[in-house]
Amino acid sequence: MKIVLWLVMPLFLFALSVENGGVYALEVKKDSVVRLDKKSIPLMKVKKRYVAFIPIDYKTKSKKICVNIINLNSKREVCIDVKKANYKKEYIKVQNSKVHPSKKVLNRIYKEYIEAKRIYKRVTKKQYWEKPFILPIHSKITSYYGNARIFNHTLKSFHTGTDFRAKIGTPIKAANDGVVVIAKDRYYAGGSVVIDHGEGLYSCYYHLSKILVKKGQKVKRGEIVGLSGRSGRVNGPHLHFTIELYNHAVNPLEFIKKINSLFKS
């Protein structure tokens, strides 16, 4: 069985390492079953190739992750070395209510969290996209994925996406074809649009001032889904862009670079 591996660009075809928060791309035969921790990873079709995208969780403590590739007459294990990324720290000042919410608000936050997690765990058995992915906006990046975040010197978290500078009212584009599964205001994320691209892949657009799509609506790559804003937990207007892959928030810039490189090679 012929296996071709990518890390970031085709130049690194046989690299067997990836940073935490990254994505590993593994090309296999159409009839292959790819398993990680006893869970099957769906195959996505890129042109005429079949690729399993392996999300490396940001919080993973493993130094090696092994994937099983099963065909009709063979079984093979591919092990990936996980390297700890050098993510930076950010100190952010926001409204105190966004750091210490009331009990009533905590109940809302919990419901929104559970709703999102249920969606991200769902694997739609259809791939809606066929073309390369695009960025929702072309602007200066103000905060990268993975940065450790300290709000008002107390609340710690990590940045699950990439922030783009965007004055209020800037049009935000869908990264690719899909179906809208969230289109509403949320406490932390503010005006939110989440698109299901199929096979366990989702793109998220947060802090919008206006939402221009509805839940259940089909959207095309490049379609305007909303306008940027400063809603939710923010200290200024911007767009927060996240990629969720099988319930793991992964580095969106790396994912797009990696998946788009497959269209070129």
Legacy VTK file of the C-alpha trace (Angstrom):
# vtk DataFile Version 3.0
C-alpha trace
ASCII
DATASET POLYDATA
POINTS 265 float
0.000 0.000 0.000
1.368 3.396 -0.982
1.120 6.064 1.708
2.002 9.713 1.156
2.322 12.058 4.128
2.221 15.873 4.365
3.067 18.260 7.159
2.704 21.817 5.896
3.641 21.926 2.210
4.468 19.198 -0.351
8.162 19.863 0.225
7.835 18.035 3.559
6.154 14.927 2.150
7.670 12.439 4.596
7.807 14.482 7.800
6.379 12.552 10.736
5.935 15.313 13.293
3.422 18.039 14.113
2.923 20.597 16.886
0.119 20.427 19.425
-2.881 22.222 17.994
-1.870 21.272 14.470
-3.285 18.872 11.897
-1.644 15.858 10.286
-2.693 14.922 6.732
-2.520 11.292 5.704
-3.352 10.130 2.171
-4.713 6.590 1.889
-6.632 4.407 -0.522
-10.352 5.017 -0.961
-11.365 1.824 0.851
-9.118 2.444 3.890
-10.284 2.692 7.490
-8.213 5.101 9.580
-8.478 4.805 13.359
-7.153 6.961 16.175
-7.812 5.837 19.766
-10.333 3.287 18.444
-12.272 6.048 16.664
-12.613 6.105 12.898
-11.387 9.250 11.110
-13.521 10.103 8.052
-11.785 10.390 4.698
-12.112 13.669 2.832
-11.824 13.848 -0.933
-9.356 16.416 -2.268
-9.475 16.316 -6.064
-8.960 12.572 -6.683
-7.207 11.893 -3.377
-8.583 10.520 -0.117
-7.092 12.123 2.961
-7.548 11.608 6.692
-6.900 14.792 8.663
-5.690 13.929 12.164
-6.282 16.719 14.724
-3.582 17.045 17.373
-5.315 18.405 20.455
-3.866 21.598 21.910
-3.735 20.073 25.391
-2.231 16.750 24.359
0.546 15.519 26.626
1.481 12.578 24.433
4.814 12.725 22.644
3.670 10.236 20.054
0.282 9.496 18.492
-0.236 6.316 16.482
-2.824 5.882 13.746
-3.986 2.525 12.362
-4.641 2.214 8.634
-6.730 -0.819 7.724
-7.382 -2.153 4.221
-8.949 -5.383 3.018
-5.650 -7.275 3.065
-3.392 -5.198 5.279
-3.029 -3.203 8.473
-0.369 -0.619 9.187
0.462 1.713 12.045
1.802 5.223 11.448
3.169 7.080 14.470
3.347 10.872 14.646
5.770 12.731 16.892
4.014 15.561 18.726
6.142 18.618 19.411
5.219 21.286 21.952
4.599 24.566 20.157
6.071 27.807 21.447
2.809 29.676 22.002
2.964 33.151 23.557
1.072 34.767 26.457
-1.446 37.571 26.080
-2.791 39.856 28.812
-6.225 41.218 27.969
-8.429 43.751 29.740
-12.204 43.279 29.362
-15.364 44.099 31.307
-15.342 42.461 34.727
-18.676 40.753 33.951
-16.935 38.851 31.140
-14.499 37.376 33.662
-16.799 36.883 36.673
-20.310 36.250 35.274
-23.381 36.038 37.493
-25.016 32.658 38.251
-27.742 33.411 35.726
-25.178 34.153 33.040
-23.148 31.056 33.960
-26.221 28.962 33.217
-26.446 30.574 29.771
-22.724 30.024 29.145
-23.042 26.347 30.090
-26.005 25.810 27.739
-24.157 27.501 24.876
-21.064 25.395 25.569
-23.036 22.121 25.582
-24.854 23.096 22.382
-21.570 23.819 20.585
-19.882 20.626 21.802
-22.814 18.496 20.622
-22.524 20.076 17.201
-18.741 19.664 16.938
-19.014 15.984 17.879
-21.450 15.401 15.025
-19.980 14.021 11.813
-22.209 14.785 8.849
-21.816 11.951 6.341
-21.379 14.312 3.436
-18.620 16.575 2.176
-20.113 19.872 1.028
-16.952 21.423 -0.415
-14.814 20.653 -3.475
-12.634 23.754 -3.860
-9.752 25.145 -1.750
-10.571 27.066 1.430
-10.322 30.847 1.673
-9.780 33.189 4.614
-12.944 34.988 5.765
-11.136 38.325 5.606
-7.755 39.601 4.470
-6.461 41.799 7.257
-3.690 42.107 9.829
-3.611 39.267 12.349
-3.833 40.660 15.871
-3.736 37.366 17.805
-2.596 33.925 16.704
-4.006 30.522 17.543
-2.696 28.875 20.707
-1.660 31.957 22.649
-2.180 31.629 26.399
-4.724 34.262 27.426
-5.014 35.974 30.800
-8.092 38.140 31.210
-7.931 40.845 33.888
-4.989 39.010 35.496
-7.189 36.126 36.638
-8.927 34.070 33.964
-6.656 31.804 31.937
-7.449 30.040 28.687
-5.906 29.429 25.280
-6.829 31.123 22.031
-8.871 28.661 19.983
-8.608 30.600 16.732
-7.000 33.464 14.876
-8.046 37.113 15.287
-8.120 39.472 12.306
-8.300 43.251 12.615
-11.677 44.370 11.285
-13.510 47.626 11.839
-17.194 47.278 12.677
-19.262 46.430 9.610
-16.585 44.679 7.555
-18.087 41.841 5.394
-17.072 38.354 6.523
-16.928 35.514 3.978
-17.617 31.799 4.344
-14.361 29.835 4.106
-16.037 27.182 1.943
-19.366 25.583 1.036
-21.451 24.218 3.872
-24.573 24.461 6.028
-25.079 26.987 8.849
-25.550 25.228 12.201
-25.240 28.215 14.554
-26.378 31.768 13.783
-27.051 33.746 16.966
-25.592 35.880 19.740
-23.603 34.084 22.457
-22.181 35.424 25.695
-18.457 35.003 25.056
-18.379 34.690 21.259
-20.945 37.434 20.622
-22.585 37.357 17.205
-21.697 33.860 15.997
-21.917 31.913 12.755
-20.772 28.287 12.558
-20.720 26.402 9.261
-20.747 22.616 8.903
-18.539 21.645 5.933
-19.267 17.948 6.372
-17.288 14.947 7.640
-16.687 16.531 11.076
-15.242 19.846 9.824
-16.617 23.214 10.995
-15.601 26.863 10.577
-16.568 29.522 13.138
-16.901 33.311 12.866
-17.257 35.269 16.127
-17.881 38.778 17.527
-20.070 39.783 14.589
-22.124 42.978 14.685
-24.680 41.548 12.274
-25.555 38.001 11.192
-26.706 37.653 7.579
-27.512 33.919 7.463
-29.906 31.580 9.249
-29.524 28.169 10.850
-30.021 25.442 8.241
-29.094 27.723 5.342
-26.714 26.430 2.679
-23.856 28.802 1.915
-21.223 28.958 -0.803
-17.526 29.708 -0.501
-17.045 33.476 -0.388
-20.661 34.221 0.528
-21.056 37.029 3.096
-22.286 35.468 6.352
-22.094 38.526 8.590
-20.435 41.823 9.448
-17.549 42.143 11.881
-18.051 43.776 15.265
-17.028 43.846 18.914
-19.755 41.722 20.528
-19.041 39.188 23.272
-15.830 39.083 25.302
-13.579 41.475 23.409
-11.471 44.562 23.996
-11.932 45.928 20.477
-13.533 45.171 17.095
-12.121 42.153 15.244
-13.023 38.799 13.716
-12.230 35.587 15.583
-11.936 32.666 13.144
-11.825 29.050 14.330
-11.605 25.641 12.637
-13.140 22.727 14.560
-12.139 19.242 13.446
-13.782 16.290 15.231
-14.416 18.406 18.339
-10.856 19.789 18.409
-10.123 23.472 17.800
-7.050 23.370 15.544
-4.782 26.026 14.082
-6.959 27.485 11.280
-4.105 29.013 9.266
-2.123 25.770 9.297
-5.197 23.734 8.392
-6.068 25.931 5.408
-2.463 26.004 4.193
-2.224 22.252 4.493
-5.500 21.362 2.834
-4.985 23.881 0.015
-1.489 22.524 -0.697
-3.125 19.236 -1.679
-4.971 20.986 -4.489
-1.655 22.239 -5.909
0.412 19.056 -5.683
LINES 1 266
265 0 1 2 3 4 5 6 7 8 9 10 11 12 13 14 15 16 17 18 19 20 21 22 23 24 25 26 27 28 29 30 31 32 33 34 35 36 37 38 39 40 41 42 43 44 45 46 47 48 49 50 51 52 53 54 55 56 57 58 59 60 61 62 63 64 65 66 67 68 69 70 71 72 73 74 75 76 77 78 79 80 81 82 83 84 85 86 87 88 89 90 91 92 93 94 95 96 97 98 99 100 101 102 103 104 105 106 107 108 109 110 111 112 113 114 115 116 117 118 119 120 121 122 123 124 125 126 127 128 129 130 131 132 133 134 135 136 137 138 139 140 141 142 143 144 145 146 147 148 149 150 151 152 153 154 155 156 157 158 159 160 161 162 163 164 165 166 167 168 169 170 171 172 173 174 175 176 177 178 179 180 181 182 183 184 185 186 187 188 189 190 191 192 193 194 195 196 197 198 199 200 201 202 203 204 205 206 207 208 209 210 211 212 213 214 215 216 217 218 219 220 221 222 223 224 225 226 227 228 229 230 231 232 233 234 235 236 237 238 239 240 241 242 243 244 245 246 247 248 249 250 251 252 253 254 255 256 257 258 259 260 261 262 263 264
